[in-house]
Amino acid sequence: MSFTTSPRHALRLGLVTVAALLLGLLATAPSASAARAAGFVGACPTTGFISRYYSAEHNGIDIANDRGTPIYAVGDGEVTISGYEPGYGQWIRVLHPDGTITEYGHMYQRDVQVGDHVVAGQRIALMGSEGQATGPHLHLRVWADPGASVRTDPIPYLAERGIDMPCTPGTGPHPKPLEYPAESGRVVSARSADGRLEVFAAGADGIHHAWQLGVNGGWSEWEPLGGPGGAELAIGPNADGRLEVFALNGTVAQHLWQTGVNAPYGQWDTFGGGGTEVTAATNADGRIEVFGTSRAGVYHKWQTGISTWSEWAWLNNTSGPAVN
């Protein structure tokens, strides 16, 4: 049996075929933007060659190099394990803000302890061959969930975060992350817990704020935040990941903070005193400490808890600050 296809019918068949091909391509092609939005901007874990790949029998990748080769955190996060295990040797586990976990094994030296907050690219250990190992290497393992029950191949995990293996620490398609404490001055910037940069600029009419719409992505419009005009600015991360901004303009000191991790900002609150310069830093235990100057000298104020502060005091603890 034969039939004749009309031009309209042929066009319809052609469009259906093209649509099916496009749907197939979309179903199989990885979405880099979706992966980046769900994760974070990564850092190269160490230099070396891959001596063993991920498989059903091997739950990570082995990167071999000389004993003492530095090992770096793949991303920002909290150290949840830092210790020794007979088969693993010296090992470290880091929980990242997106809920994934990276593990580092067989080191001969650990530079971080449980509870430490690390940033992407921070040195955390030195390569070794402790435990069940035939030579110095890093065993890098990745868990896809915070409960460490679902393992995943580290190579595509790193690729989704901008790191192609093998890699060289300190290089790659992304800028090196800022290290805390952030810069102080009339323009300050820092990273939110999810890896997006945020920037604050002081003007005569108060403080203005802009932020990346996605990790390593484009920027929002400037948003007015109010606050003191013509102020000096400082910024620091709280122990729970919330950013806090400090503004000082001679007679007034104020601060405001994120209402939650990666959340919008609340209202400006009085911070007491005043002065001409301000900067902020984070103590090893996660408490922010703020330093200011006046014509009489340098003074500081520090967190006594996650949301409570001391009074201003001179660095030699003799009295409070003098206001210009």
Secondary structure by P-SEA (a helix, b strand, c coil): cbbbbcaaaaaaaaaaaaaaaaaaaaaccccaaaaaaacccccccccccccccccccccbbbbbbccccbbbbcccccccccccccccccbbbbbccccbbbbbccccccccccccccccccccbbbbbcccccccccbbbbbccccccccccaaaaaaaacccccccccccccccccccccccccbbbbbcccbbbbbbbbccccbbbbbbccccccccccccccccccccbbbbbcccbbbbbbbbccccccccccccccccccccccccccccbbbbbbcccbbbbbbbcccccccccccccccccccccccccccccccc
